[in-house]
Amino acid sequence: MTSLKGERDTPRREQRPAGGPMMGRGPAAFMAGPSTEKSLDFKGSSKRLLRMLRPRRLLVSMILLFGTVSVALAVAGPKILGRGTDLVFTGVVSAGLPAGESKAGAIARLRAEGNNTLADMLGAMDIVPGQGIDFTRVGQVLLLALALYAASACFALFQGRITTSVVQRTIFDLRQEVEAKFARLPLSYFDRQPRGEVLSRVTNDIDNLAQSLQQTLSQIVTSLLTVIGVLAMMVWISPLLAVIALVTIPVSIVVTARIGKKAQPQFIQQWAATGRLNGHIEEMYTGHSLVKVFGRQKESAETFGEHNQALYTSSFRAQFISGLIQPAMMFIGNLNYVLVAVVGGLRVASGTMSLGDVQAFIQYSRQFSQPLMQVASMANLLQSGVASAERVFALLDAEEQKPDPENPEVVREARGRVAFEHVSFRYTEDRPLIEDLSLEVEPGQTVAIVGPTGAGKTTLVNLLMRFYELDGGRITLDGVDIARMTREDLRAKTGMVLQDAWLFGGTIADNIAYGAPGPVTSEQIHEAARATHVDRFARTLPDGYDTVLDEDGAGVSTGEKQLVTIARAFLAEPAILILDEATSSVDTRTEVLIQRAMNELRKGRTSFVIAHRLSTIRDADLILVMEHGSIVEQGTHEALLAAGGAYARLYAAQFAEAVAEVE
């Protein structure tokens, strides 16, 4: 539909949480019920997240390659520095021995003196008695280590840059997918979901997922590669010390798994509570005037306090429990450090290892524990990110509207003949609303639909727009079943003006041009404005048609906003026009202007007018009176009054109210 798309996509009959100042009616009344949160499938959601990276396999491969090179260079550093330590220590020991004495002679002398431990240690060292520290070789070793660490940092920088690109492009595609999903979701989905909850999934959850991926993807790759590289170096230096260091790994895994299992449900509650809080805030902000009018500030604040407390409790528990992982891992890592230091010291004393190798091994043991602690510290980010991902996936997996037919029929020049043939519809299976309804509307006719609230008036036009699918029967446009047409083609031939005038942030001219199927000129905009009485007030504004309106239409009255939406529909030139209580919220004088504008708009078009003020539909070609989803009467204004049925009672009731107001 080319006109007033925003009004269709934001129906006024939205479901609102119980206890709020504005209770929903219409379709939402049949589909009430809180949104449910599924238990988190961490494994399944994690796999789905990884599948999202498939389109960028090459970049992911580069991340792995650069990460591998960076880690390999960094892992080689401690071994080289250990060699430097050996050079310094050997030089110090050599300087303390008599010059000219051989290594074998020095060892023999120490054993003769009963100092076997020192003799064993000297046996494992490359000493030259009387020679001091070789600073040239030490300098070469340090320069080599510096070059390795610098190169490692460069590759890590490249890896981080590519990771950022992969994550942001993936999130970009996810947002695109969510936006496309909205176009495929039926109106019933939005009837069931509070607006704030949907917005929370699209904004907060996606942002949280982006941050989690950004902070964890590169670090996890680096940490895993570091574990592999360090483990290989540890086994190379000393298999015995490597076994001692590995003893703590099963303990670390068990601790992380147990704490993570307890933290995960709290993250689910945290993001569910965030959605409920956002929904409440959005509703109270939208209806802040009614909240004040009915004195519901206290109740609103109490409800906010309940949601805020629930969010605080779940967030505190989630962060506290997941935060236990890092100190627990640090404690286990320190135990590992003590064991390695003690056993390594004994092996140096026995001459089976050099001091430099022990120093390198201790560094490796710390490096081995560090990535494990990093993964542990990222556990809360991972769990939070996966929890948000599942909420977004739940939106993406929501049941979609039926796809358009593969070979659709096209109505090229729509005349506007509409027929309802034995139409049946219900919002829920156990509560039928419309049963076996038939109706024929000729091109150019104006059909008014009246009846009590909940009779099915708006539902009837929603079915015509294919916002909902029929349970039985069919609706035709110029003899073509609308189910055989694409929704875009059908709605392009239909214009709609709702009770709640929807304007977006932009100029008055922009808002009018929104209904045009293509580019329009200023003259066309002005012509539509003159025909619908927008011109009379637009020219009185400081900037005329270039006056910028915000989303709430501040600066113009309710009636003037409604006139802008009528001008928008006028510019669209639809074959079928739907007016849903377009004058119910304006004063009598403005109503006259709107009626004139709508009369101009209806010329030559098939029109469906939903109205509570029966005085506005006296000139309709056909008036339908609906009760409980059925047409109980139909005819002209005079004929229905003469029949003395339901329409006459409604008219008499409104007339009596008007007289009472005058008196």
Buried (B, 14 or more C-beta within 10 A) or exposed (E): BBBBBBBBEEBBBBBBBEEBBBEBBBBBBBBBEEBEBEEBEBEEBBEBBEEBBEEBEEBBEBBBBBBBBBBBBBBBBBBBBBBBBBBBBBBEBBBEBEEEBEBEEBBEBBBEEEBEEBBBBBBBBEBBBEEEBBEEBBEEBEEBBEEBBEBBEBBBEBBBEBBEBBBEBBBEEBBEEBEEBEEEBBBBBBBBBBBBBBBBBBEBBBEBBBBBBBBBBBBBBBBBBBBBBBBBBBBEBBEBBBEBBBEBBEBBEEBBEEBBEBBBBBBBBBBBBBBBBBBBBBBBEBBEEEBEEEEBEEBBEEBBEEBBEBBEBBBEBBBEBBBBBBEBBBEBBEBBBEBBBEBBEEBBEBBBBBBBBBBBBBBBBBBBBBBBBBBBBBBBBBBBBBBBBBBBBBBBEBEEBEEBEEEBBEBEEBBBBBBBBEBBBBBEEEEBBBBEBEBEBBBBBBBBBBBEEBBBBBBBBBBBBBBBEBBBBBBBBBEBBBBBBBBEBBBBBBBBBBBBBBBEEBBBBBBBBBBBEEEBEEEBBBBBBBBBBBBEBBEEBEEBBEBEBEEEBEBBEBBBBBBBBBBBBBBBBBBBBBBBBBBEBBEEEBBBBBBBBBEBBBEEBBBBBBBBBBBBBEEBBBBBBBBBBBBBBBBBBEEBBEEEBBBBEBBEEBEEEEEEEEE
